[in-house]
Amino acid sequence: MRAITQDRLGDPTVLRAVEADRPTAGPTEILVRVHAAGVNPVDWKTRTFGGFLGQPPFVLGWDVSGVVESVGIGVTLFAPGDEVFGMPRFPKQAGCYSEYVTAPARHFARKPSTIDHIHAAGLPMAGLTALQALVDRANVRPGQRVLIHAAAGGVGHLAVQIAKTLGAYVIATARPHKHQFLRDLGADELIDYTAVDFTTVTAPVHVVLDPIGDEYGPRSLRLLRPGGTLVSLPSPAEDLLVEQARQLGVRAGFLLVEPDHAGLTDLARLADAGRLRIVVDTVLPLEQAAKAHDISETGRAAGKIVLTVA
C-alpha cells in the first residue's frame, strides 16, 4: 500500500511516499480502506518534535474516513463494506497517512450519511476535542457564556457549533475577515484579537476554550466568572495555570482528546441533523502531505485540511 513516512524529525521535506505492507486486523479490530485523512496541528508538531511517537520512522495521521475492508474476530459493530470514520489509537501511532489502517472497532463510528469522506475525515479529532472539552470537562449548560479562541480553526469552528447546540451564548475571537464565516456558524459575538484586548471588550464568561496556549490561558482566567472553567488544549504549563486559576476562584486544566465511539456517534448525529457543518479549507492528494503541513503550520486555515487517499 501507499503511505507517507519519515525517517528523521524535521520540516515538511522529511515526509516521503513509500510502499508499505498492508496491515491485518487483529482480534476486535477492523481493517479500513482509507478514502481521506484529516491533517491536525498535532501532526506537524509530531513530525517536528516526535511527541508521543518518539523517534522515527513512523507514519503520521489520526483522522480517517473510509470503508471497512475486513474485521477481526470479536467485532460486532461493523461488517465489510460499512462506511466509517474515526480517530484510531490516539495518541499512539495509527498511521492514517496511508491506504489502509487497522485499529480497535470502537475507535470508529458509522460515517455521517449526509457528508462525503473528505468532510468526515475532518471531523474526528477536532470534533471530539470540542465535544469532550465543552461537555465532559466544562459541562456547558443553556444560557452560559462561552469564549472560544481561534474560533475559525479546526477545533474552533466545530466548538462554536457544538456550544450553540448546548444552548450557550458564544463569543469568538478571530481575525476580522473570518467574522462573517463565524456568524454563519452561529457565533453571537465576535472579537478582533488583532485590534483589541479581548479581556476588555466582553462581559465575564462561564467557560473558555483555549486552543492557542502561551499567554492566552492566564489572560483568559481574568474573564471567568467565579466557579468558571478554562479548558486548555496545548498548555505545557498546566500546574502553573491550575494554581493561577485556584487563586482566582475558577478552574483550569489541560485536555488530551481520547478515541470515543459514543462521542463520534453523537458528532455523526449532529452532522446528519444539519446542526454541525465541517468546513474544509484545503484538499490535497496524499502525496502532497508536506504541502498540507506547510499550510497547517501557518495557523491561518479556516476549518480543516484533508488529504485524499482512495
C-alpha positions as CSV (number, residue, x, y, z in Angstrom):
1,M,0.0,0.0,0.0
2,R,1.0,3.7,-0.3
3,A,2.0,5.5,2.8
4,I,3.7,8.7,3.9
5,T,6.5,8.1,6.3
6,Q,9.6,9.9,7.7
7,D,13.0,8.7,8.8
8,R,14.0,11.8,10.9
9,L,12.4,14.7,12.6
10,G,12.4,18.0,10.8
11,D,10.5,20.3,8.4
12,P,7.9,19.1,5.9
13,T,10.6,17.9,3.5
14,V,11.2,14.8,5.7
15,L,7.9,13.4,4.6
16,R,8.1,10.9,1.8
17,A,5.9,8.5,-0.1
18,V,6.7,4.8,0.2
19,E,5.3,1.3,-0.5
20,A,4.5,-0.5,2.8
21,D,3.0,-3.8,3.8
22,R,-0.8,-3.7,4.2
23,P,-1.8,-4.3,7.9
24,T,-4.1,-7.1,9.1
25,A,-6.9,-6.7,11.5
26,G,-6.3,-8.4,14.8
27,P,-9.0,-9.5,17.4
28,T,-11.6,-6.8,17.9
29,E,-10.0,-4.7,15.2
30,I,-11.1,-3.6,11.7
31,L,-9.1,-3.0,8.6
32,V,-10.3,0.2,6.9
33,R,-9.5,1.2,3.3
34,V,-8.8,4.9,3.7
35,H,-10.6,7.3,1.5
36,A,-9.5,10.5,3.2
37,A,-7.2,11.5,6.1
38,G,-7.5,14.7,8.1
39,V,-4.5,16.9,9.0
40,N,-4.2,18.4,12.5
41,P,-1.7,20.6,14.3
42,V,-0.5,17.5,16.3
43,D,0.6,16.0,13.0
44,W,3.2,18.7,12.2
45,K,4.2,19.0,15.8
46,T,4.9,15.3,16.0
47,R,6.8,15.4,12.6
48,T,9.0,18.2,14.1
49,F,9.5,17.1,17.7
50,G,8.5,13.4,17.9
51,G,5.9,14.0,20.6
52,F,4.0,10.9,21.7
53,L,5.6,8.8,18.9
54,G,9.2,9.5,19.9
55,Q,11.9,8.9,17.2
56,P,11.0,8.0,13.6
57,P,10.4,6.0,11.5
58,F,6.6,6.4,11.8
59,V,3.5,7.2,9.8
60,L,1.5,10.2,10.9
61,G,-2.2,10.8,10.9
62,W,-5.1,10.1,13.3
63,D,-8.2,11.4,11.4
64,V,-9.7,9.0,8.9
65,S,-12.8,8.2,6.9
66,G,-13.1,5.1,4.8
67,V,-14.7,1.7,4.2
68,V,-14.3,-1.4,6.3
69,E,-12.3,-4.0,4.3
70,S,-12.3,-6.8,6.8
71,V,-12.9,-7.4,10.5
72,G,-11.1,-9.4,13.2
73,I,-12.6,-11.9,15.5
74,G,-14.9,-10.5,18.1
75,V,-16.0,-7.5,16.1
76,T,-19.8,-6.9,16.3
77,L,-20.2,-3.2,15.4
78,F,-19.2,-3.3,11.7
79,A,-19.0,-5.5,8.6
80,P,-17.1,-5.3,5.4
81,G,-18.5,-2.5,3.2
82,D,-19.5,-0.3,6.1
83,E,-18.5,3.4,5.8
84,V,-16.8,4.5,9.0
85,F,-14.8,7.4,10.4
86,G,-12.7,7.8,13.5
87,M,-9.6,8.8,15.4
88,P,-7.9,5.5,15.9
89,R,-5.2,4.7,18.6
90,F,-4.5,8.3,19.5
91,P,-2.0,9.2,21.0
92,K,-0.2,6.0,19.8
93,Q,0.6,5.5,16.1
94,A,-2.4,5.0,13.8
95,G,-0.8,5.7,10.5
96,C,-3.7,7.3,8.7
97,Y,-1.5,8.8,6.0
98,S,-1.8,5.5,4.2
99,E,-4.2,3.4,2.1
100,Y,-5.2,1.0,4.9
101,V,-5.5,1.4,8.7
102,T,-6.2,-1.1,11.4
103,A,-7.5,-0.2,14.9
104,P,-10.0,-1.4,17.6
105,A,-13.5,-1.3,16.1
106,R,-14.7,1.0,18.9
107,H,-12.3,3.7,17.8
108,F,-14.6,4.3,14.9
109,A,-18.3,5.0,14.3
110,R,-20.5,4.9,11.2
111,K,-19.8,7.8,8.9
112,P,-22.4,10.5,8.8
113,S,-24.6,9.6,5.8
114,T,-25.1,13.2,4.6
115,I,-21.5,14.1,4.1
116,D,-18.7,12.7,1.9
117,H,-15.4,11.1,3.1
118,I,-13.5,14.3,2.8
119,H,-15.7,16.1,5.2
120,A,-16.0,13.1,7.5
121,A,-12.2,12.9,7.7
122,G,-12.1,16.4,9.0
123,L,-14.4,15.7,11.9
124,P,-13.0,13.1,14.4
125,M,-10.1,14.8,16.3
126,A,-11.3,18.3,16.1
127,G,-14.9,17.3,16.8
128,L,-14.1,15.0,19.7
129,T,-11.8,17.6,21.2
130,A,-14.5,20.2,21.1
131,L,-17.1,17.8,22.5
132,Q,-15.0,16.5,25.3
133,A,-13.9,20.0,26.3
134,L,-17.3,21.5,26.3
135,V,-19.4,18.6,27.6
136,D,-17.1,16.3,29.6
137,R,-14.8,18.9,31.1
138,A,-16.7,22.2,31.2
139,N,-20.3,20.8,31.4
140,V,-21.7,23.7,29.4
141,R,-25.3,24.4,30.1
142,P,-28.0,26.5,28.3
143,G,-27.6,30.3,28.8
144,Q,-23.9,30.1,29.7
145,R,-21.4,32.4,28.1
146,V,-18.6,30.5,26.3
147,L,-15.5,32.2,24.9
148,I,-13.7,30.3,22.1
149,H,-10.3,31.4,20.9
150,A,-9.0,30.7,17.4
151,A,-12.7,30.1,16.6
152,A,-12.2,29.8,12.8
153,G,-9.7,26.9,13.1
154,G,-10.3,23.2,13.0
155,V,-11.4,22.8,16.6
156,G,-12.7,26.3,17.0
157,H,-15.3,26.2,14.2
158,L,-16.7,23.0,15.4
159,A,-16.7,24.2,19.1
160,V,-18.7,27.2,18.1
161,Q,-21.4,25.0,16.7
162,I,-21.4,22.4,19.5
163,A,-21.6,25.2,22.1
164,K,-24.7,26.5,20.3
165,T,-26.3,23.1,20.3
166,L,-25.8,23.1,24.1
167,G,-27.7,26.4,24.3
168,A,-24.7,28.7,25.0
169,Y,-24.0,32.3,24.1
170,V,-20.8,32.1,22.1
171,I,-18.1,34.7,21.9
172,A,-15.4,34.0,19.3
173,T,-12.0,35.5,18.7
174,A,-10.7,35.6,15.1
175,R,-9.3,37.9,12.5
176,P,-11.9,40.3,11.1
177,H,-12.1,38.7,7.6
178,K,-13.3,35.5,9.3
179,H,-16.1,37.1,11.3
180,Q,-18.9,36.6,8.8
181,F,-17.8,32.9,8.5
182,L,-18.3,32.5,12.3
183,R,-21.6,34.4,12.3
184,D,-22.9,32.0,9.7
185,L,-21.9,29.1,12.1
186,G,-23.8,30.7,15.0
187,A,-21.3,32.8,16.9
188,D,-23.2,35.6,18.9
189,E,-20.3,37.9,19.5
190,L,-17.0,38.5,17.5
191,I,-13.8,39.9,18.8
192,D,-10.9,41.0,16.5
193,Y,-8.0,40.0,18.7
194,T,-5.6,41.8,16.4
195,A,-7.2,45.2,17.2
196,V,-8.3,45.0,20.8
197,D,-7.5,43.2,24.1
198,F,-10.2,40.5,24.3
199,T,-10.2,40.8,28.1
200,T,-11.5,44.3,28.0
201,V,-14.3,44.1,25.4
202,T,-16.7,41.4,26.6
203,A,-18.5,40.6,29.8
204,P,-17.4,37.8,32.1
205,V,-17.9,34.3,30.8
206,H,-18.6,30.8,32.3
207,V,-16.3,28.8,30.0
208,V,-13.1,29.5,27.9
209,L,-11.8,27.1,25.3
210,D,-8.2,27.8,24.5
211,P,-6.6,26.0,21.6
212,I,-3.7,28.5,21.5
213,G,-1.8,28.4,24.8
214,D,1.1,30.7,25.8
215,E,-0.3,33.8,27.4
216,Y,-3.9,33.2,26.3
217,G,-4.6,30.9,29.3
218,P,-3.5,33.3,32.1
219,R,-5.2,36.3,30.3
220,S,-8.4,34.4,29.8
221,L,-8.6,33.4,33.5
222,R,-9.4,37.1,34.3
223,L,-12.5,36.9,32.2
224,L,-14.0,33.9,34.0
225,R,-16.9,34.3,36.4
226,P,-16.4,32.7,39.9
227,G,-16.5,29.0,39.5
228,G,-15.9,29.2,35.8
229,T,-13.8,26.8,33.7
230,L,-10.9,27.2,31.3
231,V,-10.0,24.2,29.1
232,S,-6.5,24.5,27.6
233,L,-5.6,22.3,24.7
234,P,-1.9,22.9,24.1
235,S,-0.8,24.2,27.6
236,P,2.7,23.0,28.5
237,A,2.4,24.6,32.0
238,E,-0.8,23.1,33.4
239,D,0.3,23.1,37.0
240,L,1.0,26.9,36.9
241,L,-2.3,27.6,35.1
242,V,-4.2,25.4,37.6
243,E,-2.7,27.3,40.6
244,Q,-3.4,30.7,39.0
245,A,-7.0,29.6,38.4
246,R,-7.4,28.4,42.0
247,Q,-6.2,31.7,43.4
248,L,-8.9,33.5,41.3
249,G,-11.7,31.1,42.3
250,V,-12.0,29.4,39.0
251,R,-10.9,26.1,37.4
252,A,-8.4,25.3,34.6
253,G,-7.0,22.2,33.1
254,F,-5.4,20.5,30.1
255,L,-7.4,18.3,27.8
256,L,-6.0,15.4,25.8
257,V,-8.6,14.1,23.4
258,E,-9.4,10.3,23.6
259,P,-10.9,7.9,21.0
260,D,-14.6,7.6,21.7
261,H,-17.1,5.6,19.8
262,A,-20.1,7.2,21.6
263,G,-18.7,10.7,21.0
264,L,-18.2,10.0,17.3
265,T,-21.7,8.7,17.1
266,D,-23.0,11.9,18.7
267,L,-21.0,14.0,16.2
268,A,-22.4,12.0,13.3
269,R,-25.9,12.5,14.5
270,L,-25.4,16.3,14.7
271,A,-23.9,16.3,11.2
272,D,-26.8,14.3,9.8
273,A,-29.3,16.6,11.5
274,G,-27.7,19.6,9.9
275,R,-26.5,21.0,13.2
276,L,-22.8,20.6,12.7
277,R,-21.1,21.7,9.5
278,I,-17.5,20.6,8.8
279,V,-15.7,23.3,6.9
280,V,-12.8,22.1,4.7
281,D,-10.3,24.8,3.8
282,T,-7.9,22.7,1.7
283,V,-8.0,19.3,0.0
284,L,-4.8,17.8,-1.4
285,P,-3.7,14.3,-2.5
286,L,-1.9,12.0,-0.1
287,E,1.4,12.6,-1.9
288,Q,1.2,16.3,-1.1
289,A,1.2,15.8,2.7
290,A,4.2,18.1,3.0
291,K,2.3,21.0,1.4
292,A,-0.6,20.2,3.8
293,H,1.7,20.6,6.7
294,D,3.1,23.9,5.3
295,I,-0.5,25.2,5.3
296,S,-1.4,23.8,8.7
297,E,1.7,25.4,10.3
298,T,0.6,28.9,9.3
299,G,-2.4,28.5,11.6
300,R,-4.5,30.5,9.0
301,A,-6.7,27.8,7.6
302,A,-10.5,28.4,8.0
303,G,-11.6,24.9,9.0
304,K,-9.9,21.7,8.1
305,I,-7.1,20.4,5.8
306,V,-7.7,17.0,4.3
307,L,-5.7,14.5,2.3
308,T,-7.5,12.3,-0.3
309,V,-6.2,8.8,-0.4
310,A,-8.6,6.3,-2.2
